Each structure stands twice: as C-alpha cells, then as structure tokens.
Amino acid sequence: MERELAAQSTPVLQPAVEEILDGVGAPNRWIVTTQTGEKVLFEAQVEMSGCLIGEVQRDGTADVTAAGWVLDGGCHALDGH
C-alpha cells in the first residue's frame, strides 16, 4: 500500500487514499483529513483478517501498520481505550 501511495501525484488527498484502500480490500474504513490538510489519517478493516492503520502526508510519504481488532470489535479505537 505504501508504494501505491508514493506513486500518486501530489498532493495526495483523501479520495486517492480511499481508492487505494478499496483496491486492497478495505471497504470498511474511518478516514479523516487533518484540519490543516497536511495529512490523511485512516483505520481500515481488511476483509475479516485485521486492520490497516496509518497516515499519508500530502507528498505521498506514508506510514502504514497492520494491526488486530480492538476489544470492542472493528479497527477504530475509541477515545479513552
């Protein structure tokens, strides 16, 4: 996924991140663009096997981590957990 993000024309914005997540089988996602617009943050369920969690800078620099489910189910860790 990081290669696909880096290959995008800049600035890399939320629609590009959504398209790539769709391509890797992660249709159930939580995505937010920071208020200043410098990065896109996401947490996405990948099929039934786990989660992808990461951020993408406008220049395409990405930090993506595979993770497991949170105790409440799903990928989004609610505040306070």
CORPERA-V651430 format. One record per residue. N is the residue number from 1. RES is the residue in one small letter. SS is DSSP state (H for helix, E for strand, C for the rest). Layout:
n,res,ss
N,RES,SS
N,RES,SS
This chain:
n,res,ss
1,m,C
2,e,H
3,r,H
4,e,H
5,l,H
6,a,H
7,a,C
8,q,C
9,s,C
10,t,C
11,p,C
12,v,C
13,l,C
14,q,H
15,p,H
16,a,H
17,v,H
18,e,H
19,e,H
20,i,H
21,l,H
22,d,H
23,g,H
24,v,C
25,g,C
26,a,C
27,p,C
28,n,E
29,r,E
30,w,E
31,i,E
32,v,E
33,t,E
34,t,C
35,q,C
36,t,C
37,g,C
38,e,C
39,k,E
40,v,E
41,l,E
42,f,E
43,e,E
44,a,E
45,q,E
46,v,E
47,e,C
48,m,C
49,s,C
50,g,E
51,c,E
52,l,E
53,i,E
54,g,E
55,e,E
56,v,E
57,q,E
58,r,C
59,d,C
60,g,C
61,t,C
62,a,E
63,d,E
64,v,E
65,t,E
66,a,E
67,a,E
68,g,C
69,w,C
70,v,C
71,l,C
72,d,C
73,g,C
74,g,C
75,c,C
76,h,C
77,a,C
78,l,C
79,d,C
80,g,C
81,h,C
